[in-house]
């Protein structure tokens, strides 16, 4: 699964957006170009996902030697990730909490 495909899945499931070929339809005749929502690359977008999923608890930190870890609990499910960037770690932890298989993500 590509990061772009993951962003589309998360946009639908968490943000409640519809997905078009080159944009996300936000409702109320508003839309957002796909390149403007990149939760694996932009920390702001990753935090938007985290806020929207409204976890019961979450924790995050730095890994000695570089990288970040994130653990969230949302709707009774736990998602964890350790990645080189904080945005990727947050996004992947959220996706895992939703049951999305992240092992094949680029």
PyMOL commands that set and color helices and strands:
alter all, ss='L'
color gray80, all
select helices_A, chain A and resi 3-13+34-36+43-53+86-97
alter helices_A, ss='H'
color red, helices_A
select strands_A, chain A and resi 18-19+23-27+30-33+57-62+68-74+77-83
alter strands_A, ss='S'
color yellow, strands_A
deselect
rebuild
show_as cartoon
